[in-house]
Amino acid sequence: MLSKVWYSLNGLSSKKPLKYILYISAVIIFFALILIPPIIGILSKVDSLDAVLNDPIMVDAVLGAIGASFAIGLVVAALDLLAGVPLAWLITRGKSKWLTVLDTLADLPFVVPTAALGYSLLLFWSLSPAELFGQPFVSPGWGLVMLLHFTFSFPVVVRVIVGALLDYKMEYERASRTLGAPPLTASRTVTFPIIKPSLIAAYTLAFARSLSETGATFIVAAGLFLNGPVFIQTVSNQFSSGAISQNTYEGAIVFASLILIVVSLILFILIRVLGKKIKLPFGHGLPTFEKKLSYKKGAYVRDSIALAVFFVIVLVPSLFVALPAFQAIITGSTFVEVFTGSGIWASFWSSLGLSYALAAIVTVLGILFGLPMAILISRKTFGQLPSAILDTLINVPIIVPSIALGVSLKFFWSNLSGVPEFLLLIFAHLAITYPYFVRSMSAAMERISIEMEEASKTLGAKPLTVFRSIVWPITKYSILSGAIIVFTRSVSETGATLAVASKLKTAPVLIVDWVNSVRATIPTIPGVDTLTVGLACGLLILFSFIILLVLRLLTKKGKV
Amino acid sequence: MPDVRVVNVVKKYGKVYALNNVSLNIHDQEYFSLLGPSGCGKTTLLRLIAGLIDPDGGEIYIGDCRVDKAPPEDRDIGFVFQTFALFPHMTAWSNVLYGPKVKNYDTKQAETIGHEVLELVKLSERLNAYPNELSGGMMQRIAVARALAAGAKTLLLDEPLGQLDAKVRNDIRYEIRRMAKDLKLTAIHVTHDQAEAMSISDRIAVMKKGKIIQVGTPKELYMHPNSIFVAFFIGESNLLEGHITKSDDKIAEMELREGYTIEAFNQKKLKMGDRAVLAIRPETCAMRQGLINENRNGLFGVVEKTTFEGTIVRYDIRLVNGDRFLINRPSLTEEWVSIGQEVTITYPLEKAHLFPYPENGLNDEISV
């Protein structure tokens, strides 16, 4: 029966019109569900802008917050690059067998949902030292926000640069060495210029993540510091507690979102354009200086600093939250409560379930909608220009801060009454994760030579067979890693979720609530204390890690 | 005085020896080739000399300096890569100037050098083009120019002609030799193409499975191969198997299959009863029609196939004992022999080489 269905589908797949219907519907879904709604959502509330523009205090607050957002994003992304490049270098070029372990560890902060990460950092840098030494290493506020953003965007940077260095042909660097360049000069004049697109991509991604992160920033800012997303969140809280009118609320949000979106679009275009023009100076006399830094001592110092930064600033603070969880294991009694789901834990389990169900649905939908789009972009089915345009457009949701995206989606869908909140959540998460999947997939497709597909076709394979027998085996790793990114992004997404949902709470949203309750920035939730928050974060990390591990193992064994 | 010396060099990949105790002396201003089938270790040896990989043992000298611990940029070498490795983000001109610039020459000096080397490689146009816009031949010239511009006295070339089509390849190989000679460079050229190595080298080292089998001028290798492998790999050889039935210091008598006996010079001092292989080059033999029994070095057979290859005709002959034998004869100055004709083949004793039968069998000896 199944084989019959496959056979007829396969036959149909070679029919041109059907193929085009598939592609066109992928494009339509992209526009209808992902690109258009937020734009219309924002535009529909433009009227409320007046309320804000006439209120200079509000305007100052918005501009200050957004200025802080961009300043932190730009600086943090640069710092990430500075620290991430040496670590990526060590991972790809070092000779120790421990480097594979390091490589895996570098991914670890990825699986920690940012809300848990934020709390973990708050504990590590501020609360615990305050308890132990009487004063925090870093007080909540902009310093801690910078540390936080550095930490959660670091793995992205390392991942991108490790990939670039692995793809890079060492022959160029060897050529440079034989022409008389010491290692450092060779990297500056040859390796880095050649992998520059990846450096720019890493910078952009780190910048974008920093711009849109909401949940964790809200936790570590602790009401003392405002950036764009935290401002939007604060205004939403004020509105729901009745402190400001609907008009002020909508106006402030539309104003903040518009500026965020427009400025980030401009900045990204600038980074793209200027990035191409930036050239590292050749530097007369520099090679002599660099030669001194290239060998033993210099390399040793560089590796040590890279490792120290990674362990002390990224890894240990990220996992620090697990400590209270261990404490809970020792006390035992909490555990019974946790696993019987009594008291506040009932809400924890239901939000955890909601998070994973949501992530699973979004991942499946993302693959279904994203795959035809990725093929369309990489194979240039509709021609060069449409491909390039689509390629640029799918990036928009990455660039737009997720809370702004969430808010505009909410505005759009609230015009149509009767859309369930769960559906809204799916749309929001789909919009945010979609670009990541299409991106990694189309890059993978571009790496397969079209000749292989053509060879398969000349041997009589129908398009669907070509996909199953050629494209899938070669790209399945990319499909899965794309799926992993979508899944983890969805599980840790806070900003847009907060914006679109008022009744449903996903796990990160719940954790943000609990943390704020402990910090007494919102009315206290009975039964929530430091221990419960630590345990909740620990469990969230544990489950995410297990799911990731299973996915990784599945890909490795080639069972899929 | 950049003579290059390699002493007892060992390189292992896991448990496999890429180079097993290799020693080599390359003279100053010599054009030297490393020749061998793929996987023989020739590229590994070149990369060790350049410092692109580190040896597991042994010493390497360039001039008077021991360099095996020195980084590549301190070895004063120029390297031409098989894939050219032109920097894709720089124009052809910037590629050429790269060496002088990292060596801290001032701009004017660097440009003077650039013009000089470009004149040497006869390239003066499309200098502002990026590598992906250049043809294979031009990329090759830029790669050579870039290596020369760095001013090194030792030029290392890794299959520099491998990516070019046949016609361009033949032109460029003589040019590289001419440049090396004009600039008084020591050149080490890696190739698997024996015709290329023979036509441009002063001396050649023939390598196989991580070892150097023979070092000599092209003529020495051709005329006096020291092993069955060299006889087979340099040019062509018929290999006849048998055992020695009679021997003295000069002449050995060898019995082939079916009790068929022939004679050869006994250079390797084989004894009666030894298994042996006789290598005879196809172009050294004379052939007459009919079976003429007058020499001890005559072979009888029937022509099975003829192939016209322009200047020569190749005859595939089935000897009376069943062995196959190949002969090349000039095509224009001789009458051709037709298929099915019985023939008598004679070979000059001094040009046939008698070797003991290899320990691991003949197929293993000539396998690459």
Interface residues (C-beta under 8 A of the other chain):
Chain A: K169 E171 Y172 R174 A175 S176 R177 T178 L179 G180 A181 P182 P183 T185 T189 V190 P193 I194 K196 F282 H284 G285 P287 T288 K291 Y295
Chain B: A50 G51 L52 P71 P72 E73 R75 I77 G78 F79 F81 T83 A85 L86 F87 P88 H89 Y98 G99 K101 V102 K103 N104 D106 R146 A147 A150 L156
